[in-house]
């Protein structure tokens, strides 16, 4: 059997940074060549970053991507790397598309190219376009209609892009019809909890359908609310795992594969789903036999809590660094939410770049002030205290506020103070709201909702405790101080905006609330179905009304890392003005 050394480069890209992404691709191509690779690959739209969203509709950006791709091919050849075929994703446009109703103007395409000896040896576009969840690819792209096959060292390699594997039909059965020896799919599949198991099952199934070894190369890093966890996978034709890359880690998976020789009688023309085989021969003859040196390895999976925590760290780090910031500012109340956000921030960008402010009012308990100070001591973040009681008194002397208005005033003064420090010192403010609070509107507009980023906005309260406990346990295992004070974890959660206040004055117990929210928000279940699952009808009706009437607040909340199948944002798009109400 012919042999092929495959280099799967699991890299991070920044949207729009064509120059920076080019440097990353060149660097890892050089590494692949130095390791003796025969074929190197990079993720979906690695050259432009992903997702480019409405940049795809801007002709100037499309042309810049195309020019950058040609320049990349030439540079690789100039630097002595041209003999190594490189598969790289980029933004293209269809040369032949005719304008028609419902098609993006200019016919942009989510595309990939095989670069070889300074030329674009082969280009192709994604065939299946996702249009669910965070994806709007029907809005942006027109589909490809070819089955690209490149012959490398005597092996026919079929090529695909992300959704081409996630959907039935198309390039997977076409790869079998083309008698490919390897199916290589480049991907930018966003992270969500438990997706690693789904991804593995998918790749196994597609390998068996394609009848050949299948390599699934994934992106890592963060882009706005999305996180990419890597987890590149290679399985053989029978579905057995050959190699699996680490999660949330940049690197190159190198593996020597024994693959079937290209069939001299392989079909040409149109095959499955009307796809036309486009076959390019780069090197027809197999290599002389050599001793395999690289197996790709198998990285053990992270457990659920570590995986989610890692995603939150990666998402925040990417947002801060890719947007040109260096430091963050957090209001530290002594509670669990701000404590977890602070721990994530310290892990993401270093405690020396994290600034915490305690802003006690006359209702703030002594233990909350102490817990905030203790958190700062344990983590090493920068800490200061600015009491807001005099500010509250000044407002109250100027106008008569009572009840909820007085409570919200305290929160808004804290928000104003944080934004003032942000403006003065250049830190970006992190909002500490969790998914449970955002769901039911348990937050103050222009108060605790202010900020540039919400690291835990897609994390339910019950998971907040779980992550805090995991982070502390991980610290103990490493022999370092647990960052989050135990009192912040164990005490009843409270906004401390009035005497003796606790969250359960306004909300159900969080385990019950989160269970209802998961059914309603994440799974789109109606009131009757939730009641049928065993929840009290009156509680269900009240909870769902809180969710529905808080939509205007969520629209004004900052972006934050998505870790669930349906986060607040592009995943869940509901009208603010909405007369429909679920009743149990």
Secondary structure, DSSP 8 states (H G I E B T S, - for coil): -EEEEEEEEE----TT-HHHHHHHHHHHHHHHHHTT-SEEEE-TTTTT-S--GGGGG-HHHHHHHHHHHHHHHHHHHHTT-TTSEEEEEEEEE-SS----TTS-TT-EEEEEEEEETTEEEEEEE-SS---STT--HHHH-----EEEEEEETTEEEEEEETHHHHSSSTHHHHHHHTT-SEEEEE------TTHHHHHHHHHHHHHHHHTSEEEEE--EEEETTEEEEB--EEE-TTS-EEEE--BS--EEEEEEEEE----TT---SB-GGG-EEEEEES--S---------B--B-----HHHHHHHHHHHHHHHHHHHTT---EEEE--SSHHHHHHHHHHHHHH-GGGEEEEE---TT--HHHHHHHHHHHHHH--EEEE---HHHHHHHHHHS---HHHHHHHHHHHHHHHHHHHHHHH--EEB----HHHHHHT-S-TTTTT-SSB-TTTTS-HHHHHHHHHHHHHHHHHHTS--SS-HHHHHS-----SSTT--GGGTS--HHHHHHHHIIIIIS---HHHHHHTT--HHHHHHHHHHHHHTHHHHHTS------SSS-BBTTB---SS-------
